[in-house]
Amino acid sequence: MSRIDDTLRALKSKGRTAFIPYVTAGDPDIDATVDIVLALAENGADLVELGVPYSDSLADGPTIQDAFTRALASGFRLADTFEIARRVRERSDVSLLAMISYSLVYRYGVERFVTEAQAAGIDGAIVPDLTVTDGTEFLDFASSRDFATALLVAPTTETDRERAIVERSTGFVYCISLVGITGARDALPEALTHHIARLREMTEKPICVGFGISRPEHVAHVATLADGAIVGSALVKRIAAGAADRAGMLEDVRVFTKEMTAPLR
C-alpha cells in the first residue's frame, strides 16, 4: 500500500474528501516550489501533484503551458522534481504525485524513473498520455513497487476502455470533469454526477475529480460525489501572479488553500 492509499483511506474513514492541489515543479524556481508545497501541506492539502514541465503538453491549457515554458526556460529538468520531493520529504509526510508525460518517463527509463521517484519520496504518478494497452511495462513495474498510477477517464471515454482504465488504476481513478483542456471554469458540468455514478458501478477505488475546479463551491460540489478534488490552473495562476513577491505569494497560497478546503472541514 502506498502513502496515497493510506491517506485516502484515512480520509474516507472520517467522511472527508481529499484536497489535491497541483503545482508546476520549478515555477518560479525550485526553492519556491518546495516552499509552496510545504505551505499547501500545512494549510489543508492532503496530496500534492508536482507537474513535471514538458515542451509538448497537449491536455493543458495556457496557464499551465506558460508555467511549463517558464520552468524549462530556467533550465528545469526531470531530476529537479526529485530534488524538490527530497526537500519536501525532509519536513512533511504529505502524499506526493508526479504528473508527467509518458514521453519523459520512457526517455528516462521506466525502472529508473519509478526507483528514483520513490527514493526521493514521491508516492505515485499521474501519466495523462499513458494508455492501458501501450503502458503495460510502466503499469506492471509501478504495481510491483506499490507506486500508485492514477489513470485518467474522460466524459467521452468508451465504456469498455473505461473499465480497463479503472481496472489498472492504482491509488485512485482520475475523473476528468469536462471535455477539453485544463483551466479554471465558472461551473462544473451537470453530467459529472452521472459520470461518477457510472464509475462507482465499476469500482470501489477512490475517484478524484480534476479539470475546471477553481472555487470553494466547486470543491463543495465535488465533495458530494467523489473522494478527491484536484485544483490546478487556479493555483498556478496565483503563483505566477505573485512570483515577484515571494513572501506575498506564499501567503496568498496559504489563504487560497484555506478558502478552498473550507467546505471540506
Stockholm file with secondary structure:
# STOCKHOLM 1.0

chainA/1-265         MSRIDDTLRALKSKGRTAFIPYVTAGDPDIDATVDIVLALAENGADLVELGVPYSDSLADGPTIQDAFTRALASGFRLADTFEIARRVRERSDVSLLAMISYSLVYRYGVERFVTEAQAAGIDGAIVPDLTVTDGTEFLDFASSRDFATALLVAPTTETDRERAIVERSTGFVYCISLVGITGARDALPEALTHHIARLREMTEKPICVGFGISRPEHVAHVATLADGAIVGSALVKRIAAGAADRAGMLEDVRVFTKEMTAPLR
#=GR chainA/1-265 SS CCHHHHHHHHHHHTTCCEEEEEEETTSSCHHHHHHHHHHHHHTTCSEEEEECCCTTCSSCCHHHHHHHHHHHHTTCCHHHHHHHHHHHHTTCCCEEEEECCHHHHHHHCHHHHHHHHHHHTCCEEECTTCCTTTCHHHHHHHHHTTCEEECEECTTCCHHHHHHHHHHCCSCEEEECSSSCSCCCSSCCTTHHHHHHHHHHHCCSCEEEESSCCSHHHHHHHHTTCSEEEECHHHHHHHHHTTTCHHHHHHHHHHHHHHHHGGGC
#=GC SS_cons         CCHHHHHHHHHHHTTCCEEEEEEETTSSCHHHHHHHHHHHHHTTCSEEEEECCCTTCSSCCHHHHHHHHHHHHTTCCHHHHHHHHHHHHTTCCCEEEEECCHHHHHHHCHHHHHHHHHHHTCCEEECTTCCTTTCHHHHHHHHHTTCEEECEECTTCCHHHHHHHHHHCCSCEEEECSSSCSCCCSSCCTTHHHHHHHHHHHCCSCEEEESSCCSHHHHHHHHTTCSEEEECHHHHHHHHHTTTCHHHHHHHHHHHHHHHHGGGC
//
